[in-house]
Amino acid sequence: MDEYLDRELAPHEATLVREHLETCAACASEYTFEANVLLTVKAKLRRVVIPSELRAQIERSLSRDTPP
């Protein structure tokens, strides 16, 4: 479910999961719950103010960890 929600599945796998969610009430309920949790977390994170120096440190760290 996590990979599906994060859009990390191959297109064929995502199709299979989507088709399953259309026929399985238990999994559809779990999907709805997990999707709502993600939306809530994302909404709360948008309200967090990050100091500019911390943001710069994170960006420098990420750029060092990214392969060329």
C-alpha positions as CSV (number, residue, x, y, z in Angstrom):
1,M,0.0,0.0,0.0
2,D,2.8,2.4,0.8
3,E,4.4,2.0,-2.6
4,Y,1.1,2.6,-4.3
5,L,0.4,5.7,-2.2
6,D,3.9,7.0,-2.9
7,R,3.5,6.2,-6.6
8,E,6.5,4.0,-6.6
9,L,5.0,1.0,-8.4
10,A,5.5,0.2,-12.0
11,P,2.5,1.1,-14.1
12,H,1.4,-2.5,-14.4
13,E,1.6,-3.0,-10.6
14,A,-0.3,0.2,-10.0
15,T,-3.1,-1.0,-12.3
16,L,-3.3,-4.3,-10.4
17,V,-3.6,-2.5,-7.1
18,R,-6.2,-0.1,-8.4
19,E,-8.2,-2.9,-9.8
20,H,-8.0,-4.8,-6.5
21,L,-9.1,-1.7,-4.6
22,E,-12.2,-1.5,-6.8
23,T,-13.3,-5.0,-5.6
24,C,-11.9,-5.3,-2.0
25,A,-13.8,-3.2,0.6
26,A,-11.2,-4.0,3.3
27,C,-8.3,-2.8,1.2
28,A,-10.2,0.2,-0.1
29,S,-10.9,1.2,3.4
30,E,-7.3,0.8,4.4
31,Y,-6.3,2.9,1.3
32,T,-8.7,5.7,2.2
33,F,-7.4,5.8,5.8
34,E,-3.7,5.8,4.7
35,A,-4.3,8.4,2.0
36,N,-6.1,10.7,4.6
37,V,-3.2,10.3,7.0
38,L,-0.7,11.4,4.2
39,L,-2.9,14.4,3.3
40,T,-3.1,15.5,7.0
41,V,0.7,15.2,7.5
42,K,1.4,17.1,4.3
43,A,-1.0,19.8,5.3
44,K,0.6,20.2,8.7
45,L,4.1,20.2,7.2
46,R,3.2,23.1,4.9
47,R,2.5,25.2,8.0
48,V,5.9,24.6,9.5
49,V,8.3,27.5,9.2
50,I,11.9,26.4,8.6
51,P,14.7,28.8,9.3
52,S,16.5,29.8,6.1
53,E,19.9,28.5,7.5
54,L,18.5,25.1,8.3
55,R,16.9,24.9,4.8
56,A,20.3,25.8,3.2
57,Q,22.0,23.1,5.3
58,I,19.5,20.5,4.2
59,E,19.8,21.5,0.6
60,R,23.6,21.3,0.7
61,S,23.4,17.9,2.3
62,L,21.0,16.6,-0.3
63,S,23.0,17.9,-3.1
64,R,26.1,16.1,-1.8
65,D,24.1,12.9,-1.5
66,T,22.7,13.0,-5.0
67,P,24.8,11.1,-7.6
68,P,25.9,13.3,-10.6
